[in-house]
């Protein structure tokens, strides 16, 4: 178990290039969440029959309200289940999303400390694992690229459902 010990550390302002990359990377996580919500909505909507009963439609709307409020980890789990149910499982996308979730937790919750001329995000996850390596702008750009690629793959799922002009991708 991690302990908080020692004196409180001062806040260290990140160098502008690192701070800019960190901000862009964190913004990409928000874009990914939006695309996952849209993919789940589209996949679920595609299953609704044209003759859906009012009661069933209201239940579906409630489920979609929950999707709209889900966090990244829950959205990833929900998308995996939905894709598997539809026979469209994508193990590569699932693996990438799990890695992105780990990066998101680190980058959104870490405190950054200088180590000489490099920077280290200090973070202990819920399993007690400690992140103990430095990161730079190149690392953050690679995480952002992986995140945006996953968002584009979610977008392609949505677009694949619009072959019959059902308006899902509008």
Secondary structure, DSSP 8 states (H G I E B T S, - for coil): -----SS--------HHHHHHHHHHHHHHHHHHHHHHHHHHHHHHHH--TT--HHHHHHHHHHHHHHHH--HHHHHHHHHHHHHHTT---HHHHHHHHHHHHHHHHHHH-EEEEETTEEEEEEE-TT--EE--EE-HHHHHHHHHHHHHHHHHHHHHHHHGGGG--STT-
